[in-house]
Amino acid sequence: MNNFGLIIVGDEILSGKRQDKHLVKVIELLGARGLSLSWARYLGDDRPQLVAALRQSMAGDDVVFCCGGIGATPDDQTRQAAAAALGVELALHPEAAGFIAERTAQMALEGKGSADMTLPENRQRLKMAEFPAGAGIIPNPFNRIAGFTSGRHWFVPGFPVMAWPMIEWVLDTHYADQFHREQRGDRSMLVFELAESTLTPLMEAVEHEFDGIKVYSLPSVGGVVGSEVLRRHIELGAKGRLDQVDAAFERLLAGVQTLGGEIG
């Protein structure tokens, strides 16, 4: 069973010019298939930083989706960084280049430029088909400009309209055997009048007693929820294997009551 990671690339995300939408969507896409996201990382369009991050993730066994930076403008550095992390050169992928030529021809029929692939602007478009040597391709149903894959890393554009169906295709084509292999659950309660430090030994005990269960606490200073004023509290819960969640939750509930906590 693979762990799944996500790398989101773009100076525009880090500067706040654009808001990231990939994290929530990838969690949703994985969750619909009984999978979960193990980690996520935001990086700028900085080649040395990207190379270092990709070398690190490529040294592991995680399946990693990388969104953004695979275009052909100077601020796009992901293709080059992936090649450097792999220790290979960029090479024109014939099938990906063919898709670009077909797309260019279609645009020419619509009165948008020329289909002559020897023109400078079209040669520039072909750079989007230059991938790390030996890479495979990820089909792009939106405009046919392919993404690429090397090992367990899958590189897609930063545009959600392209990236999300491409990620779905990767999951459904390559990881369907992992869908819904382990049923998981999550139960929680609101705890009032107890501090996290008081709850910590209970949380540790429950995780020790129930294999495959993770206990979590989410403190809140309170506030207005709808028409109700909610006091300071902690959301305390257990998540993990479905066959253990109910028992782990009941153990937490009993522990909170023993500690004198008020349960919402």
QUIJOSUL-V176104 format. One record per helix or strand. SS is the DSSP state (a for helix, b for strand). FROM is the first residue (numbers start at 1). LEN is the number of residues. If there is no record, write none. Layout:
# QUIJOSUL-V176104
SS,FROM,LEN  SS,FROM,LEN
This chain:
# QUIJOSUL-V176104
b,4,6  a,11,5  a,22,10  b,37,7  a,47,12  b,63,5  a,78,9  b,90,3  a,94,16  a,120,10  b,130,3  b,136,3  b,147,4  b,153,4  a,160,15  a,176,3  b,184,9  a,196,14  b,213,8  b,223,3  b,228,3  b,233,9  a,242,18  b,262,2
